[in-house]
Amino acid sequence: MTVKLSPRGTRGSVLPRAVRPLAKAGMNLSHLMYRFLGDRMKVQGRPLLELHTVGAKSGAPRHATLGRFDDPRRPGSWLVIGSNAGAAQHPSWCYNLAKNPDKVSVTIGKRPVKVHAESLEGEERAQAWKMVVSLAPGYGKYEQITDRLIPIIRLTPIGDGA
């Protein structure tokens, strides 16, 4: 299976236009902080990873710092959540994964790892969502804000790294 995205929602959180440049600067800052702090950096108490993709439209290298969850069904794999803070649209990195599934890697701490990305669906997704919300309750509110199905994506290491 690959990354499949549900349709865009009709409602969700919206970042005010005036704040968008600050949000972009914050994302760049999180990238630099992750480079410096690595595994010591956490969000909602969760360890992070840096996801490296290729832009769906631009073809340019992209990166996103995301919370990670160990996958209980596949030890050694991680789950990432496309919550986008409850927005009606999926985060850009989800579109990048769907368009370029063979050009994905992560950095865990300082270690680069080539990964295969796949969407969780059905009962497997439902169980994973319960686990995510139990470990990081802040994700639970996003499901209430938007009417889109929030993607849960499994990242499985390929071979011996990137």
C-alpha positions in Angstrom: 0.0 0.0 0.0 1.1 3.6 -0.5 -0.1 6.9 0.9 -3.7 7.6 0.1 -5.4 10.8 1.2 -9.1 11.3 2.0 -10.8 14.3 0.4 -10.2 17.7 1.8 -12.6 18.7 4.5 -15.3 21.4 4.4 -14.4 22.9 7.8 -11.4 23.2 10.0 -9.0 25.6 11.7 -7.7 28.5 9.7 -4.5 30.4 10.4 -5.1 34.1 10.1 -3.3 35.6 7.1 -1.3 38.0 9.1 0.2 35.2 11.2 1.2 32.9 8.3 4.7 34.4 7.8 5.3 33.9 11.5 4.2 30.3 11.3 6.6 29.7 8.4 9.4 31.3 10.4 8.5 29.0 13.3 8.6 25.9 11.0 12.1 26.9 9.9 13.1 27.5 13.5 11.9 24.1 14.5 14.1 22.6 11.7 17.1 24.4 13.1 16.2 23.5 16.7 15.8 19.8 15.7 19.3 19.9 14.0 20.7 21.2 17.2 18.7 19.3 19.9 17.8 16.1 18.0 16.1 13.6 20.2 16.0 16.0 23.2 13.3 18.0 21.4 9.7 17.0 22.1 6.2 18.2 21.3 3.2 17.2 23.5 5.8 15.0 25.3 6.5 13.0 22.1 9.9 12.5 20.5 10.2 14.0 17.0 11.6 13.1 13.7 12.5 15.2 10.7 10.7 14.0 7.5 12.4 14.6 4.2 10.3 14.6 1.1 10.2 16.0 -2.5 7.6 18.7 -3.2 4.6 17.4 -5.0 4.4 20.4 -7.3 7.9 22.0 -7.1 10.0 18.8 -7.0 12.2 20.6 -4.5 13.5 19.0 -1.3 11.2 19.6 1.6 11.3 18.9 5.3 9.0 18.9 8.3 9.6 18.3 12.0 6.8 15.9 13.3 5.9 14.1 16.4 6.5 10.4 16.1 4.9 7.3 17.7 6.5 3.9 17.8 4.3 1.5 15.8 3.2 -1.4 18.1 2.2 -3.5 15.0 5.6 -3.1 13.3 8.4 -2.7 15.8 11.1 -0.4 14.4 8.5 1.6 12.4 7.0 5.0 13.3 3.6 6.6 12.9 3.2 10.3 12.0 -0.1 12.2 12.1 -1.3 14.5 9.3 -3.4 16.6 11.7 -2.4 20.1 10.4 -3.8 21.5 13.6 -7.3 20.4 12.5 -7.3 22.4 9.2 -9.6 21.4 6.4 -6.7 20.5 4.2 -4.0 17.9 4.7 -0.5 19.2 5.5 1.8 19.7 2.5 4.1 16.9 3.5 1.1 14.4 3.1 0.7 15.5 -0.5 4.5 15.2 -1.0 4.4 11.6 0.3 1.4 10.7 -1.9 3.1 12.1 -5.0 6.7 10.9 -4.4 6.5 7.8 -2.1 9.9 6.5 -3.3 11.7 9.7 -2.3 11.2 9.7 1.5 13.6 9.6 4.4 13.7 10.7 8.0 16.3 11.9 10.5 16.0 10.4 14.0 18.3 12.4 16.2 21.3 12.6 13.9 20.7 9.3 12.0 19.3 9.5 8.5 17.0 6.6 7.5 15.4 5.8 4.2 11.7 4.8 4.7 8.7 3.5 3.0 5.5 5.4 3.7 2.0 3.9 3.8 -1.4 5.1 5.0 -3.2 3.2 7.8 -6.9 2.5 7.0 -9.9 0.9 8.6 -9.6 -0.8 11.9 -5.8 -0.5 12.0 -6.1 3.3 11.7 -8.8 3.4 14.3 -6.7 1.5 16.8 -3.6 3.6 16.0 -5.7 6.8 16.5 -6.8 5.6 20.0 -3.2 5.0 20.9 -2.1 8.4 19.6 -4.8 10.2 21.6 -4.0 8.3 24.7 -0.2 9.2 24.4 -0.7 12.8 23.2 -4.3 14.0 24.1 -3.8 17.3 22.2 -4.4 15.4 19.0 -7.9 14.5 20.0 -9.2 18.0 19.6 -8.1 18.1 15.9 -10.6 15.4 15.1 -13.4 17.6 16.5 -12.3 20.7 14.6 -12.2 19.2 11.1 -14.5 16.9 9.2 -11.7 15.4 7.1 -10.2 12.0 8.0 -6.8 12.8 9.6 -4.1 10.6 8.0 -2.0 8.3 10.0 1.1 7.3 8.1 3.5 4.4 8.9 7.1 5.0 8.1 9.1 1.7 7.8 12.9 1.7 7.4 14.3 0.4 4.2 17.6 -1.4 4.2 20.3 0.1 6.3 19.4 3.8 6.1 19.6 6.7 3.7 
